[in-house]
Structures are given as structure tokens and as C-alpha cells.
Amino acid sequence: MASGLATAEEVLAISASGTVPAAIEKAFAALPEPQQSYARITFAEFTVAQRLDPTTLLLQAAAGLTDAELDAFFVEFAKV
């Protein structure tokens, strides 16, 4: 939610059913195979987000976040 890639309702849907938010789905759909499938699998199984994971970087690009903004996101999320 903080990144703007998902609404509260979409985050709840991710938790409940694995439904991918529209902005993230758009980013996944733009990838060629097999990268698209790898990104979907990684997203579905995310329990710990790694700063330099290719899927994290894809989501960073989809949100239009700079490296500094993503770093700040990780710092803020670590407080949760």
C-alpha cells in the first residue's frame, strides 16, 4: 500500500487468495516467458522481500520508485 502499487483491499486479496493487484499484474504481463512465470511464482511465494531480488526490482520499476525511495520503503517496512 505504501508504494502505491496496491490498495488496502488488494493487499487483503493478496493475503486471502493470492490475487495480484492490477498494477503488478500489468508489470508481470509485460514480461516475456519464462521471466513472467518466474516473477509470478516469486511473488506468490514472497515471505521475505530481498532488496535486490529481480521481482523486487520489477515492482520498484512498476511503482516508479527511485533507489533511494525503495531503500526508504525497506527501512520503514522493517519497523512493522
C-alpha positions, -999 to 999 in steps of 0.1 A, spaced: 0 0 0 28 24 9 43 21 -25 10 28 -43 11 -5 -61 -19 -18 -42 -49 -6 -23 -58 -19 12 -85 -41 -5 -59 -55 -29 -35 -63 -1 -62 -82 17 -70 -101 -15 -33 -110 -19 -33 -124 16 -66 -143 12 -64 -156 -23 -31 -146 -39 -49 -122 -63 -23 -100 -79 -31 -62 -78 -38 -46 -112 -6 -25 -113 16 -55 -105 -4 -77 -130 4 -52 -157 41 -54 -149 40 -92 -150 21 -93 -182 47 -72 -200 74 -97 -193 83 -124 -218 82 -161 -208 98 -177 -188 106 -145 -168 68 -138 -165 62 -171 -148 93 -168 -126 81 -134 -114 46 -147 -107 60 -177 -88 83 -155 -68 55 -130 -60 32 -158 -49 58 -172 -25 72 -140 -12 76 -143 26 108 -122 28 114 -95 2 151 -92 -8 161 -57 -18 180 -68 -49 156 -97 -59 146 -93 -96 109 -93 -86 115 -66 -61 133 -46 -88 104 -52 -112 79 -39 -86 102 -9 -80 101 -1 -117 63 -6 -118 58 18 -89 83 43 -104 104 43 -73 140 55 -72 166 35 -54 165 60 -25 127 57 -23 129 19 -23 156 20 3 134 42 25 105 18 19 126 -11 32 137 9 62 101 19 70 88 -16 65 114 -30 88 97 -11 116 64 -30 111 
